[in-house]
Amino acid sequence: MHKIIVYTLIVIAAVGVLANGAYCIDKADTRFNYDAKGRRDPFCPLIGQERGSGAGLESVASLDDLRLEGIAVGAHGRHVAIINGQMVKENDRFGALSIKKITARSVELAIEDRNYTLNLQEPEKGNAVGKKR
């Protein structure tokens, strides 16, 4: 009898969590309108929710709108880059912006069919990490 009560409580809790996630995903019924401004809604759970695909990069019109923040090696040796706080990979498209190639030090991209290269900035000599004194 004790096991039945425990299982019933677990099922009720799981249904409640799933119902809350579905409520946040389907925003047509919400009474409160959260203006995300390209960020995640902090009131919705992270689990089971699709992530946005870089809405900020879709409005890029020129190279001056982009800032290459970092490059890392992903799965199977593929490079990923962080541009304007958004993780991107080769062949990603965001409006007029398309990512062509990512190397260890640069990103080749196209904006409205014009090719550009963004290079990582060299660290300043006085700000080197792990510098011995």
MODELLER restraints for C-alpha pairs under 7 A, 6 or more apart:
rsr = mdl.restraints
at = mdl.atoms
rsr.add(forms.Gaussian(group=physical.xy_distance, feature=features.Distance(at['CA:21:A'], at['CA:44:A']), mean=6.59, stdev=0.5))
rsr.add(forms.Gaussian(group=physical.xy_distance, feature=features.Distance(at['CA:21:A'], at['CA:45:A']), mean=6.18, stdev=0.5))
rsr.add(forms.Gaussian(group=physical.xy_distance, feature=features.Distance(at['CA:24:A'], at['CA:44:A']), mean=5.44, stdev=0.5))
rsr.add(forms.Gaussian(group=physical.xy_distance, feature=features.Distance(at['CA:25:A'], at['CA:49:A']), mean=6.89, stdev=0.5))
rsr.add(forms.Gaussian(group=physical.xy_distance, feature=features.Distance(at['CA:38:A'], at['CA:55:A']), mean=6.14, stdev=0.5))
rsr.add(forms.Gaussian(group=physical.xy_distance, feature=features.Distance(at['CA:38:A'], at['CA:56:A']), mean=6.56, stdev=0.5))
rsr.add(forms.Gaussian(group=physical.xy_distance, feature=features.Distance(at['CA:54:A'], at['CA:86:A']), mean=6.03, stdev=0.5))
rsr.add(forms.Gaussian(group=physical.xy_distance, feature=features.Distance(at['CA:57:A'], at['CA:94:A']), mean=5.76, stdev=0.5))
rsr.add(forms.Gaussian(group=physical.xy_distance, feature=features.Distance(at['CA:58:A'], at['CA:94:A']), mean=4.48, stdev=0.5))
rsr.add(forms.Gaussian(group=physical.xy_distance, feature=features.Distance(at['CA:58:A'], at['CA:95:A']), mean=4.47, stdev=0.5))
rsr.add(forms.Gaussian(group=physical.xy_distance, feature=features.Distance(at['CA:58:A'], at['CA:96:A']), mean=6.88, stdev=0.5))
rsr.add(forms.Gaussian(group=physical.xy_distance, feature=features.Distance(at['CA:58:A'], at['CA:97:A']), mean=6.97, stdev=0.5))
rsr.add(forms.Gaussian(group=physical.xy_distance, feature=features.Distance(at['CA:59:A'], at['CA:95:A']), mean=6.84, stdev=0.5))
rsr.add(forms.Gaussian(group=physical.xy_distance, feature=features.Distance(at['CA:60:A'], at['CA:97:A']), mean=6.82, stdev=0.5))
rsr.add(forms.Gaussian(group=physical.xy_distance, feature=features.Distance(at['CA:62:A'], at['CA:111:A']), mean=6.91, stdev=0.5))
rsr.add(forms.Gaussian(group=physical.xy_distance, feature=features.Distance(at['CA:66:A'], at['CA:83:A']), mean=6.59, stdev=0.5))
rsr.add(forms.Gaussian(group=physical.xy_distance, feature=features.Distance(at['CA:66:A'], at['CA:84:A']), mean=6.21, stdev=0.5))
rsr.add(forms.Gaussian(group=physical.xy_distance, feature=features.Distance(at['CA:67:A'], at['CA:83:A']), mean=5.52, stdev=0.5))
rsr.add(forms.Gaussian(group=physical.xy_distance, feature=features.Distance(at['CA:67:A'], at['CA:84:A']), mean=5.35, stdev=0.5))
rsr.add(forms.Gaussian(group=physical.xy_distance, feature=features.Distance(at['CA:68:A'], at['CA:82:A']), mean=6.14, stdev=0.5))
rsr.add(forms.Gaussian(group=physical.xy_distance, feature=features.Distance(at['CA:68:A'], at['CA:83:A']), mean=4.61, stdev=0.5))
rsr.add(forms.Gaussian(group=physical.xy_distance, feature=features.Distance(at['CA:68:A'], at['CA:84:A']), mean=6.67, stdev=0.5))
rsr.add(forms.Gaussian(group=physical.xy_distance, feature=features.Distance(at['CA:68:A'], at['CA:118:A']), mean=6.61, stdev=0.5))
rsr.add(forms.Gaussian(group=physical.xy_distance, feature=features.Distance(at['CA:68:A'], at['CA:120:A']), mean=6.45, stdev=0.5))
rsr.add(forms.Gaussian(group=physical.xy_distance, feature=features.Distance(at['CA:69:A'], at['CA:82:A']), mean=5.38, stdev=0.5))
rsr.add(forms.Gaussian(group=physical.xy_distance, feature=features.Distance(at['CA:69:A'], at['CA:83:A']), mean=5.73, stdev=0.5))
rsr.add(forms.Gaussian(group=physical.xy_distance, feature=features.Distance(at['CA:69:A'], at['CA:84:A']), mean=6.95, stdev=0.5))
rsr.add(forms.Gaussian(group=physical.xy_distance, feature=features.Distance(at['CA:70:A'], at['CA:81:A']), mean=5.69, stdev=0.5))
rsr.add(forms.Gaussian(group=physical.xy_distance, feature=features.Distance(at['CA:70:A'], at['CA:82:A']), mean=5.17, stdev=0.5))
rsr.add(forms.Gaussian(group=physical.xy_distance, feature=features.Distance(at['CA:70:A'], at['CA:120:A']), mean=6.95, stdev=0.5))
rsr.add(forms.Gaussian(group=physical.xy_distance, feature=features.Distance(at['CA:71:A'], at['CA:79:A']), mean=6.74, stdev=0.5))
rsr.add(forms.Gaussian(group=physical.xy_distance, feature=features.Distance(at['CA:71:A'], at['CA:80:A']), mean=5.71, stdev=0.5))
rsr.add(forms.Gaussian(group=physical.xy_distance, feature=features.Distance(at['CA:71:A'], at['CA:81:A']), mean=4.27, stdev=0.5))
rsr.add(forms.Gaussian(group=physical.xy_distance, feature=features.Distance(at['CA:71:A'], at['CA:82:A']), mean=6.27, stdev=0.5))
rsr.add(forms.Gaussian(group=physical.xy_distance, feature=features.Distance(at['CA:71:A'], at['CA:104:A']), mean=6.52, stdev=0.5))
rsr.add(forms.Gaussian(group=physical.xy_distance, feature=features.Distance(at['CA:72:A'], at['CA:79:A']), mean=5.62, stdev=0.5))
rsr.add(forms.Gaussian(group=physical.xy_distance, feature=features.Distance(at['CA:72:A'], at['CA:80:A']), mean=5.39, stdev=0.5))
rsr.add(forms.Gaussian(group=physical.xy_distance, feature=features.Distance(at['CA:72:A'], at['CA:81:A']), mean=6.31, stdev=0.5))
rsr.add(forms.Gaussian(group=physical.xy_distance, feature=features.Distance(at['CA:73:A'], at['CA:79:A']), mean=4.40, stdev=0.5))
rsr.add(forms.Gaussian(group=physical.xy_distance, feature=features.Distance(at['CA:73:A'], at['CA:80:A']), mean=6.15, stdev=0.5))
rsr.add(forms.Gaussian(group=physical.xy_distance, feature=features.Distance(at['CA:74:A'], at['CA:80:A']), mean=6.16, stdev=0.5))
rsr.add(forms.Gaussian(group=physical.xy_distance, feature=features.Distance(at['CA:79:A'], at['CA:89:A']), mean=6.93, stdev=0.5))
rsr.add(forms.Gaussian(group=physical.xy_distance, feature=features.Distance(at['CA:79:A'], at['CA:102:A']), mean=5.89, stdev=0.5))
rsr.add(forms.Gaussian(group=physical.xy_distance, feature=features.Distance(at['CA:79:A'], at['CA:103:A']), mean=6.49, stdev=0.5))
rsr.add(forms.Gaussian(group=physical.xy_distance, feature=features.Distance(at['CA:80:A'], at['CA:87:A']), mean=6.71, stdev=0.5))
rsr.add(forms.Gaussian(group=physical.xy_distance, feature=features.Distance(at['CA:80:A'], at['CA:88:A']), mean=5.78, stdev=0.5))
rsr.add(forms.Gaussian(group=physical.xy_distance, feature=features.Distance(at['CA:80:A'], at['CA:89:A']), mean=4.85, stdev=0.5))
rsr.add(forms.Gaussian(group=physical.xy_distance, feature=features.Distance(at['CA:80:A'], at['CA:102:A']), mean=6.84, stdev=0.5))
rsr.add(forms.Gaussian(group=physical.xy_distance, feature=features.Distance(at['CA:81:A'], at['CA:87:A']), mean=5.66, stdev=0.5))
rsr.add(forms.Gaussian(group=physical.xy_distance, feature=features.Distance(at['CA:81:A'], at['CA:88:A']), mean=5.34, stdev=0.5))
rsr.add(forms.Gaussian(group=physical.xy_distance, feature=features.Distance(at['CA:81:A'], at['CA:89:A']), mean=6.41, stdev=0.5))
rsr.add(forms.Gaussian(group=physical.xy_distance, feature=features.Distance(at['CA:82:A'], at['CA:88:A']), mean=6.13, stdev=0.5))
rsr.add(forms.Gaussian(group=physical.xy_distance, feature=features.Distance(at['CA:89:A'], at['CA:99:A']), mean=6.92, stdev=0.5))
rsr.add(forms.Gaussian(group=physical.xy_distance, feature=features.Distance(at['CA:90:A'], at['CA:99:A']), mean=5.29, stdev=0.5))
rsr.add(forms.Gaussian(group=physical.xy_distance, feature=features.Distance(at['CA:90:A'], at['CA:100:A']), mean=5.56, stdev=0.5))
rsr.add(forms.Gaussian(group=physical.xy_distance, feature=features.Distance(at['CA:90:A'], at['CA:101:A']), mean=5.43, stdev=0.5))
rsr.add(forms.Gaussian(group=physical.xy_distance, feature=features.Distance(at['CA:90:A'], at['CA:102:A']), mean=6.36, stdev=0.5))
rsr.add(forms.Gaussian(group=physical.xy_distance, feature=features.Distance(at['CA:91:A'], at['CA:98:A']), mean=6.54, stdev=0.5))
rsr.add(forms.Gaussian(group=physical.xy_distance, feature=features.Distance(at['CA:91:A'], at['CA:99:A']), mean=5.24, stdev=0.5))
rsr.add(forms.Gaussian(group=physical.xy_distance, feature=features.Distance(at['CA:91:A'], at['CA:100:A']), mean=5.65, stdev=0.5))
rsr.add(forms.Gaussian(group=physical.xy_distance, feature=features.Distance(at['CA:92:A'], at['CA:98:A']), mean=5.80, stdev=0.5))
rsr.add(forms.Gaussian(group=physical.xy_distance, feature=features.Distance(at['CA:92:A'], at['CA:99:A']), mean=5.40, stdev=0.5))
rsr.add(forms.Gaussian(group=physical.xy_distance, feature=features.Distance(at['CA:93:A'], at['CA:99:A']), mean=6.46, stdev=0.5))
rsr.add(forms.Gaussian(group=physical.xy_distance, feature=features.Distance(at['CA:96:A'], at['CA:111:A']), mean=5.36, stdev=0.5))
rsr.add(forms.Gaussian(group=physical.xy_distance, feature=features.Distance(at['CA:96:A'], at['CA:112:A']), mean=5.07, stdev=0.5))
rsr.add(forms.Gaussian(group=physical.xy_distance, feature=features.Distance(at['CA:97:A'], at['CA:110:A']), mean=5.74, stdev=0.5))
rsr.add(forms.Gaussian(group=physical.xy_distance, feature=features.Distance(at['CA:97:A'], at['CA:111:A']), mean=4.59, stdev=0.5))
rsr.add(forms.Gaussian(group=physical.xy_distance, feature=features.Distance(at['CA:97:A'], at['CA:112:A']), mean=6.70, stdev=0.5))
rsr.add(forms.Gaussian(group=physical.xy_distance, feature=features.Distance(at['CA:98:A'], at['CA:109:A']), mean=5.67, stdev=0.5))
rsr.add(forms.Gaussian(group=physical.xy_distance, feature=features.Distance(at['CA:98:A'], at['CA:110:A']), mean=5.28, stdev=0.5))
rsr.add(forms.Gaussian(group=physical.xy_distance, feature=features.Distance(at['CA:98:A'], at['CA:111:A']), mean=6.59, stdev=0.5))
rsr.add(forms.Gaussian(group=physical.xy_distance, feature=features.Distance(at['CA:99:A'], at['CA:108:A']), mean=6.47, stdev=0.5))
rsr.add(forms.Gaussian(group=physical.xy_distance, feature=features.Distance(at['CA:99:A'], at['CA:109:A']), mean=4.47, stdev=0.5))
rsr.add(forms.Gaussian(group=physical.xy_distance, feature=features.Distance(at['CA:99:A'], at['CA:110:A']), mean=6.57, stdev=0.5))
rsr.add(forms.Gaussian(group=physical.xy_distance, feature=features.Distance(at['CA:100:A'], at['CA:108:A']), mean=5.38, stdev=0.5))
rsr.add(forms.Gaussian(group=physical.xy_distance, feature=features.Distance(at['CA:100:A'], at['CA:109:A']), mean=4.93, stdev=0.5))
rsr.add(forms.Gaussian(group=physical.xy_distance, feature=features.Distance(at['CA:101:A'], at['CA:107:A']), mean=5.84, stdev=0.5))
rsr.add(forms.Gaussian(group=physical.xy_distance, feature=features.Distance(at['CA:101:A'], at['CA:108:A']), mean=4.99, stdev=0.5))
rsr.add(forms.Gaussian(group=physical.xy_distance, feature=features.Distance(at['CA:101:A'], at['CA:109:A']), mean=6.89, stdev=0.5))
rsr.add(forms.Gaussian(group=physical.xy_distance, feature=features.Distance(at['CA:102:A'], at['CA:108:A']), mean=6.27, stdev=0.5))
rsr.add(forms.Gaussian(group=physical.xy_distance, feature=features.Distance(at['CA:105:A'], at['CA:119:A']), mean=6.00, stdev=0.5))
rsr.add(forms.Gaussian(group=physical.xy_distance, feature=features.Distance(at['CA:105:A'], at['CA:120:A']), mean=5.57, stdev=0.5))
rsr.add(forms.Gaussian(group=physical.xy_distance, feature=features.Distance(at['CA:106:A'], at['CA:117:A']), mean=6.67, stdev=0.5))
rsr.add(forms.Gaussian(group=physical.xy_distance, feature=features.Distance(at['CA:106:A'], at['CA:118:A']), mean=5.48, stdev=0.5))
rsr.add(forms.Gaussian(group=physical.xy_distance, feature=features.Distance(at['CA:106:A'], at['CA:119:A']), mean=4.30, stdev=0.5))
rsr.add(forms.Gaussian(group=physical.xy_distance, feature=features.Distance(at['CA:106:A'], at['CA:120:A']), mean=5.95, stdev=0.5))
rsr.add(forms.Gaussian(group=physical.xy_distance, feature=features.Distance(at['CA:107:A'], at['CA:117:A']), mean=5.60, stdev=0.5))
rsr.add(forms.Gaussian(group=physical.xy_distance, feature=features.Distance(at['CA:107:A'], at['CA:118:A']), mean=5.14, stdev=0.5))
rsr.add(forms.Gaussian(group=physical.xy_distance, feature=features.Distance(at['CA:107:A'], at['CA:119:A']), mean=6.53, stdev=0.5))
rsr.add(forms.Gaussian(group=physical.xy_distance, feature=features.Distance(at['CA:108:A'], at['CA:116:A']), mean=5.86, stdev=0.5))
rsr.add(forms.Gaussian(group=physical.xy_distance, feature=features.Distance(at['CA:108:A'], at['CA:117:A']), mean=4.47, stdev=0.5))
rsr.add(forms.Gaussian(group=physical.xy_distance, feature=features.Distance(at['CA:108:A'], at['CA:118:A']), mean=6.47, stdev=0.5))
rsr.add(forms.Gaussian(group=physical.xy_distance, feature=features.Distance(at['CA:109:A'], at['CA:115:A']), mean=5.78, stdev=0.5))
rsr.add(forms.Gaussian(group=physical.xy_distance, feature=features.Distance(at['CA:109:A'], at['CA:116:A']), mean=5.41, stdev=0.5))
rsr.add(forms.Gaussian(group=physical.xy_distance, feature=features.Distance(at['CA:109:A'], at['CA:117:A']), mean=6.21, stdev=0.5))
rsr.add(forms.Gaussian(group=physical.xy_distance, feature=features.Distance(at['CA:110:A'], at['CA:116:A']), mean=5.91, stdev=0.5))
